[in-house]
Amino acid sequence: MTGVTPPFSSPARTATHLQEGQPNESGNPRMAFPDPQGPPGGPMTSKGCLQGPFTTGVVVGGVDTGTGFAVTDLEANPASWFVDIHTEQYRTGALRGQLSKTG
């Protein structure tokens, strides 16, 4: 990833998430990924994911938005999910990638 620079910022545990939502819709984070790492000015990468049970640190109605998330939900309809990352400069999202089914 280039052009998106720290500091990363989000009310969630990390600023990089898997979220449930159709194209052009927002959604709550359901799984948090490690924030990107890399040299200053160089390309940044995020590898791996946090271990279940999945929690995001975002609480809605008294329940963490990661509660109940299962990978089978994602597998059943990948197009209704997206990944995004938030920075201080772009608090509502610096980058978004809608998922799609392949194969």
Sequence and secondary structure as in RCSB ss.txt:
>XXXX:A:sequence
MTGVTPPFSSPARTATHLQEGQPNESGNPRMAFPDPQGPPGGPMTSKGCLQGPFTTGVVVGGVDTGTGFAVTDLE
ANPASWFVDIHTEQYRTGALRGQLSKTG
>XXXX:A:secstr
  S  S B  SSSSSEEEEE  TT    EEEEE   B  TTS  B      SS   S EETTEETTTT  HHHHH
H GGGEEEEE BSS TT SEEEE     
